[in-house]
Amino acid sequence: MRRHPGIKDVAALAQVSIKTVSRVVNGEGSVLPATRERVERSVIELGYVPNGSARILKSGVGDAVGVVVDTIADPFFASLVSVIEDRALRAGMGVLFASTGLDAARERDQLLRLAGQQVRGIILVPVAENHEYLERYRASTPIVMVDRHMEGYDSVVVDDVDATKAAVADLIRIGHRRIAFVGYDAALSTIRSRHGAYQETLVEHGIALDPRLAPPSPAEIFDTRLTTLGLFDLQEPPTAIFAANLRAGIGVADALHGSGRTHVALISFGDFSLAHLLTPAVSCIDHDAYRIGNVAIERLLHLINTPGTLPQRIVLATERLERGSGEIPGPAPAMAESA
């Protein structure tokens, strides 16, 4: 049987003392920010869950909330986790982190481990479509979904469809007809919604769908960079690109700038570091991790303090940051030949 990672494993990976790991896990403030971040990354990478048995036996309930995200390496989720931790600590609770790696089986293992630790509640960025196995825990452990909605659960999401449709419509308005969708990972419900909105907008404006402009691809930096470069092998390459998420936005921007194709318009669903420093700077749909995280933890605290509350789907507005790349006009219409 495979041994579960312990506090010594976390300390070794983070290159700190066991006492420092204990301070971070227990939410104590006497740890330097850089050290705390290193320990938290190690906790998530190893899937470490502290042994809270003694504390639970004493109080009858754990004193922490669980947070499960795709990966802490994603700047959006790193910010989300930081906000949730700050608010939870102010409420007198620690935070246990875990990551899914976008793997449904791993998500199940992480959630059952947290539930077994008797956390007060869980904030989850879901991967799997089915969470029936959590039903027996829900009476004592409220769950708030973030970024992706699951029917029957509380959730905090953004207006994926409206934001995407508005962005694609604006690209059409400024003359683009060959608009690509990069990062089409159908395994993610948010990206399925954005892709559907992209298609609907093209059809509404009388533009025929071309599946070659929206090839299936993991919505990751390396994959979307290769996908973007491949689009320019088409006989009619795109003049504009909509990136499906933050990581796709980085991959597309890297491909365009690295290949000297900065004349191609780009809008990314998600802002990223240094996007504003490129030339042209990257236009994006910004879904504020700070706001989403605050709303999610406040909702979870409400559910903890008010059992029996009916599930609520909270939809937050996004903001379009127009920086230049998304405002590059499409090619001028070809002039009709003289008779």
N, C-alpha and C positions, 0 to 999 in steps of 0.2 A: 504493500500500500504506500502511495506517495505521501511523504511527510508534508504537512502544512507548514509554510514559512513562519518562523518565529521572530521575536524582537531582535535576536542576535543577527539574523539574516538581514533585517532592515538596517541595523547599525553597520554591518559590514559593507553593504552596498552603498549606503550614504556616507560611509567613512566618518561616522560620529560614534559617540559613546551610547551605550544602552540607556543611560539616564536621559540623554538628549532626546532619543526616540520617544521615551516615556513622556517627557514634557510636551513634545509636539502632539502625540496621540491624545493626551489628556487635556489639550487646549490651554496649556500654561503659556503665559506671555513672555517668559524670560528666555526666548530663543531668537537669535538674529534672523531677519527675514530670509537671507540667502540660505542659511542652514535649514530653516523650516521648510523652504521650498524643496531642498534636496531630499529631506526626509520624506516629505509628502509624495514626491515622485517615486521614491523607493517603495513606499507603502503600496502605491497603486500598481507599480510594475510587478511586485511580488504577489499582490492579492492578499496582503497581510491583514488579518483581523485580530485586534487585541483581545486578550482574554478578560472579559468583563464579568466573569462568574462571581467573583467575590463581591463586587459592587452591586450586582443584580440581587444577590442573596440578601444583602444588607438592606437595600431600598425597595426591592420588589419590582423594580423596573430600571432599565438602563437610563443613562443621562446623556445620550448622544443621538444625533440624527445621522442617517446614512445618505450619501450622495453617490450616485452611479452615473458615469458619463461615458462617452465613446472613448476618449483619450485625453489625458491632461496635456498632451503635446499640442493640441489644437488651441490657439490663442483664445478663441471664443469660450471654450469650455474651461480653460485655466482661469479666465476672468470670472466666469460664472461660479466656479467652485470657491474662489476667493471671497466673493460677495456673500455667498451663503454662509461660509465659515465665520466671517466677521459678525453677521447678524445673529447666528446661532450662539456664538460665544457671549454676545451681549444678553442673550436670553438665558444664560447659565448652562448651556449645553455644548458638548464637544461635537466633533464631526468625524465620521469614519468615511473615508473615500475608497472607491473602487472603480475600475474601468472594465468595459465590455470588449474593447477591441472590435466592435461591430459584430460580435459573435453571439448568437442567441443562446447557445449552450453555456457559454461563459457568463452571460448575463444572468441566467437562471442560478448558476452556482453562487455568484456574488450576492444576489438578492436573498437566497435561502440562508447564506452565511450571515448576512446582516440581520435577517429576521430572527435567526437563532440567537443572535446577540441581544435580542430584545431592545433594539433601538426604538426611540420614541416615534419615529416616522422616517420616511424615505422620499428623497427627490430623485427621480429617475429620468434619464434620457433613453427612451425605450428603443430596442432593436427588434425583439421578437414581436410577432403579431398576436400571440396568445399568452396571457398571464393568468390563466385560470388557477394555476397552482398557488397563487398568492391569496386566493379568497379566504383561506382559513386564518390568515394573518391580519386581514384588513380591519377587523373589529378593534384590534389593539394597536395596529401599526398603520396609520394613514399614509397614503402614497400620493404624491403630486408628480405628474408627468410634465416634462419640460421639453420644448422645441417640437415635440411630436405628440399629437393627440391620440388617446386610446379611449374608445367608448366606455362609459361607465366609471371613468376615473377623473379626478380633478386634473386639470392641465393648464399650463401657461404656454401659449404659442403666439406666433406673429402671423400677420395677414399674407401668407405666402402667395396666394392666388392673385389678390388685388395688386400687390407690389410688383409681381412679375409681369402681369398684364400691362400695367402702366409703363413699365420700363421698355418692354418690347414694342408697345404702341408708339412710344416716343422715338425709338430707333426707326420705325417705319415712317413716322411723320417727317424725319429729317432725311429721308430718301433711301433707306436701306431695304432691300428685298431679299438678299442672301444673308440671313441671320442664323448663325449656328447656336446650338445649345450644347455646352461642353460640361461634362461631369454627370452624364445621365446614368446614375446608379439607381436602378429600379427597386433595389432592396430597401431604400430609404423612403418613407412615406412623404417626407417634406420635399424631396427631389421629385418624386412622382407628381406631387401637386404642382410644383413649379414647371415641370415639363408639360403637364396638361394645360396649364395657363398659357405657356409659350405657344403651344399648338393652336389653342382656341383663338388667340390673338391674331396669329397669321391667317387663319381661316376667315375670321371676321373682317380682315382687310383684303380678302381676295387673293391671298398668296398661297400657292400650292405647297403642300408639305413635302419636304425632301428628307427622307430618313437618313441620307448620307450626311446631313448637316447636324444630326443629333445622334451620333453613334454611341452605343452603350459603352460605359467606361466607369471604373471606380472613381469616385469624386475625391481623388488624392492628387497631390502636387505632381509627382513624377508621371502618373498616368495621364493626367489632363494636359501636361506639357507635350507629351508624345501625340495625344489625340489632336491637339491644336495644330502641330506641325503637319500631321497627316491630312488635315482639312485643306491645306494649300496644294496638295497633289490633285485635288479635284479640277475638272475642266473649268468649272465655274466656282472658284473658292468663295468663302464668305467675305462680306465687307464689314460685318459686325458680329460680335460674339457676346452671348449671355452666359456667364459662368454660374454654375448651379449652386455653389457654396463658396465659403471663404478659401478653402484649400484649392478648389478649382480655380478661383480667381488668381491665386498666386501662380499656379501652373500655367494658366493662359498668359498672364502678364510676362512671365519668364520667357515663354515661347515667342511672343510677339516682339519683345525688346531684344531678345537674343538673336532673332532672325531678321531684324531691321524692318519689321512690319508694323510700326507704330501708327501707320495711317488707318489701321483697322480699328473700328470702334469697339469698345469693351465696357460692359457693365457687369459688376460682380455682385452676387447676392452674399454680402458679408464684407466688412472692411478688414484690412490687414495692415500690419506694421509696414511702414515705408511706402504704402500705396500712394500717399500724398506727395512723395518726393520724386516719383518717376516723372518723366516727360514724354507724353502727357501724363498727368496724375490720373490714377484710376478712379473712375466714377463707380459708386456702389450703392447698394441698398443696405443701410445700416440697421441691424437689429441689436439694440443695446444690451449687452450681456449684464451690465450693472442693473439696469431696470428689470430685466427678466428674472435675474437671480433674486432681487429684493422682493418682487411680487411672489415668486415661488416659495421662498422661505416664510414670508408673512402668511401666505395661504396655509402652509404646512403647520405653522404655529397655531393658527386659528383652528385647524382640524384637530390638533392635539388637545387644545383647550375646550373644544366644542364638539364632542363625539356625536355622530349621527347626522352631521351636516350633509346635505345633498351635494353630489358632485357638481362642479362648475367648470366650464370651459372659458378661460380668460384669454381674449385675443388682444394683443398689443399692436399698436400701429408701428410702422417702420418709418425711416427717414431716408430720402434719396440725397446722397451727397454728390452733387454735380461738379466734377473736378476737371473735366476736359476730355477724357477718353470716351465717355458715353455721349458726348455732344459732337463728335466728329461726323460731318455730314456724309451721306451716301454718295455714290458716283452720279455725276450728271447724266440725265437720260440721253441716250444716243440720238443724234439729230437724224431726222428722216432724210433719205436720199432725195435729191432733186429729181423731179420728173423729167 
